[in-house]
Amino acid sequence: MLHGRETWPVRKENEVALQRAETRMVRWMCGVKLKDRFPSTELTERLDVDDTALVLQQNRLQWYGHVLRKDDNWVKKYMEYEVKGPRPRERSKRTWREVVEKDCQACKLNKEDAMD
């Protein structure tokens, strides 16, 4: 479900939609219906499933470290490229780089930590 999600900026509504889908799948795997009024937290603990937002953050940071370790990588060159001019109206407000920087701040990491 999360394949390739580390390369695009996830909005809050996307995270909520992924969380809801995961909750439905966990309930389906456990054979529990909403009418049973069983807490989702107990079901995720029973299956030992990590939180979707945490997994997304880990995948983004892992991809970011992979990109930074490559020396002559075209992805690294374009990651640091700044587009001049205003953003179109359809464009998302946040960029992938902003999301990764926020993840790095939350985990108290910097660029040098990616080299480990």
C-alpha positions in Angstrom: 0.0 0.0 0.0 2.9 2.4 0.7 5.0 1.4 -2.3 6.7 4.5 -3.8 5.2 6.9 -1.3 8.6 8.1 -0.1 9.1 10.2 -3.3 6.1 12.5 -3.2 5.0 15.0 -0.5 2.1 13.5 1.4 -0.6 15.9 2.5 -2.5 15.5 5.8 -5.6 14.3 3.9 -3.5 11.6 2.2 -2.2 10.4 5.5 -5.7 10.3 6.9 -7.0 8.3 3.9 -4.1 5.8 4.2 -4.7 5.5 8.0 -8.4 4.7 7.3 -7.6 2.2 4.6 -5.1 0.5 6.9 -7.7 0.4 9.8 -10.2 -1.2 7.5 -7.7 -3.8 6.4 -6.6 -4.6 9.9 -10.3 -5.0 10.9 -10.8 -7.3 7.9 -7.8 -9.4 8.8 -8.9 -9.8 12.4 -12.5 -10.6 11.3 -13.9 -7.7 13.5 -16.7 -5.5 12.2 -17.4 -1.9 13.3 -20.6 -3.1 15.0 -18.4 -5.1 17.4 -17.1 -1.8 18.8 -13.6 -3.2 19.2 -10.8 -0.6 19.5 -8.5 -0.3 16.5 -5.4 0.2 18.7 -5.8 -3.3 20.2 -6.2 -4.8 16.8 -3.0 -3.1 15.5 -1.1 -4.3 18.6 -2.4 -7.8 18.1 -1.1 -7.8 14.5 2.1 -5.9 15.5 1.4 -3.3 12.7 3.3 0.1 12.8 1.5 3.4 12.4 1.3 4.5 8.7 2.6 8.0 9.4 5.7 6.5 11.1 6.3 4.1 8.3 6.0 6.9 5.7 8.4 9.1 7.7 11.0 6.2 7.9 10.7 5.5 4.2 11.2 9.1 3.3 14.2 9.5 5.5 15.7 6.2 4.2 15.2 7.4 0.6 16.7 10.9 1.5 19.8 9.2 2.9 20.1 7.0 -0.1 20.0 10.0 -2.4 22.5 12.0 -0.4 25.0 9.2 -0.3 25.2 9.0 -4.1 27.9 11.3 -5.5 27.0 11.8 -9.2 23.3 11.2 -9.0 20.8 13.1 -11.2 18.2 12.8 -8.5 20.5 14.6 -6.0 21.1 17.4 -8.6 17.4 18.0 -9.2 16.5 17.7 -5.6 18.5 20.9 -4.9 17.3 22.7 -8.0 15.1 25.7 -7.4 12.4 26.6 -9.9 12.0 30.4 -10.4 8.6 32.0 -10.6 5.3 31.5 -8.8 3.8 28.1 -8.4 0.7 27.2 -10.5 -2.6 27.1 -8.6 -2.9 23.3 -8.9 0.4 22.7 -7.4 0.6 21.4 -3.9 1.7 23.8 -1.2 4.4 21.7 0.2 7.4 20.2 -1.6 9.1 16.9 -0.9 12.1 18.6 0.4 10.0 20.6 3.0 8.4 17.4 4.2 11.8 15.7 4.5 13.3 18.7 6.4 10.3 18.5 8.8 10.9 14.8 9.3 14.6 15.4 10.0 13.7 18.0 12.6 11.2 15.7 14.2 13.9 12.9 14.5 16.7 15.4 15.3 18.7 14.4 12.3 20.9 16.4 9.9 22.6 15.7 6.5 25.7 14.3 8.1 23.7 11.5 9.7 22.6 10.3 6.3 26.2 9.3 5.6 26.1 6.6 8.3 
